[in-house]
Amino acid sequence: MLKIDVFPHILPRPFYDRLLQVAPAGGLMVKRVQNIPVMIDIDRRFEIMDRHEGYAQVLTLAAPPLENVAGPDLSPELARLANDEMAKLVDRHPDRFPGFVASLPMNNPDASMREIDRAINELGATGVQVFTNVNGVPLDKPEYLQLFDHMAAIDLPVWMHPARTADFPDYPGEHRSKYDLWWAFGWPYETAVAMARLLFSGLFDRQPNLKIVTHHLGGMVPHFEGRVGGGLDQLGKRTDDPDDMSARGRLKQRPIDYFRMFYGDTALFGPAHAVTCGLEFFGADHVLFGTDMPFDPEGGPGFVRDTIKAVDSIDVSDADRQLIYEGNAKRMLRLKIPQ
């Protein structure tokens, strides 16, 4: 059984060098990735991967989002460089990296649409990655919804990664979020809200076969099934906002039915009970193996080891475990898997 990790992160060296040239000094995630050699060093990455038989990675670019570090004139260049370099890694090491996910310059929607076609048609990307907001702008704006429509037509997934920084204060009277709470609780919230905004936009009524892979197994959503179920069925009864009151009636199904149309990865940092919760919510055919490597405290090996342990320990059939590890990825992605 292969173990196809669909949400590990990397910064190819040429892209990383360019990122350091253009990123604002002291940028949060730039500081974070500078302290993780495996993000850049391929040989160190291979050493960790070799500890697990049949383990392969579908490469995704690590945060920060390109639109956070460059304006719309420069972000397309960064996207092209990142995608070119990830494509080279896939071509050189198809047994290690059977695919990559293209990054997009989301603060330049026209360039993003062009990069989708270039990355998929010319480089062989197996989907695209977006973040849960574009410099604070929600994804349900028309300029971003066109991207989802296009990916539905191509029939390849969108990877959705949370984006929130300490600049989002937890209380109105403060200027920042303290104690990494913007990350620990803010990222799962970001994911859940982005999912909700997309479904309430009518996206899935228009594109019922669209595939969106949410990082960290749907964030808050599986753990709050009752609130997104019966709770959101009562939308419009808690406020006087006319849009709230009419939103439920615009949908063809219950909100919870659309939440279940999303996909999620197993990147929950190890606890098996959390994976079980997400699996019970989404179903085995909507959960893919993902680790968030190499952001663990050990700088690479921890999340791979602990996530494999979690997936191996959950109470599911061998057939469902195979779906999670490799079956769903093979079905959904156009992977270059050597025979």
Secondary structure by P-SEA (a helix, b strand, c coil): ccccccbbbbbcaaaaaaaaaccccccaaaaaaaaccccccaaaaaaaaacccbbbbcccccccccccccccccaaaaaaaaaaaaaaaaaaccccccbbbbbcccccaaaaaaaaaaaaccccccbbbbcccccccccccaaaaaaaaaaaaacbbbbbbbbbcccccccccccccccccccccaaaaaaaaaaaaaaaaccccccccbbbbbccccccccccccccccccccccccccccccccccccccccaaaaaacbbbcccccccaaaaaaaaaacccccbbbbbcccccccccaaaaaaaaaaaacccccaaaaaaaacaaaaacccccccc
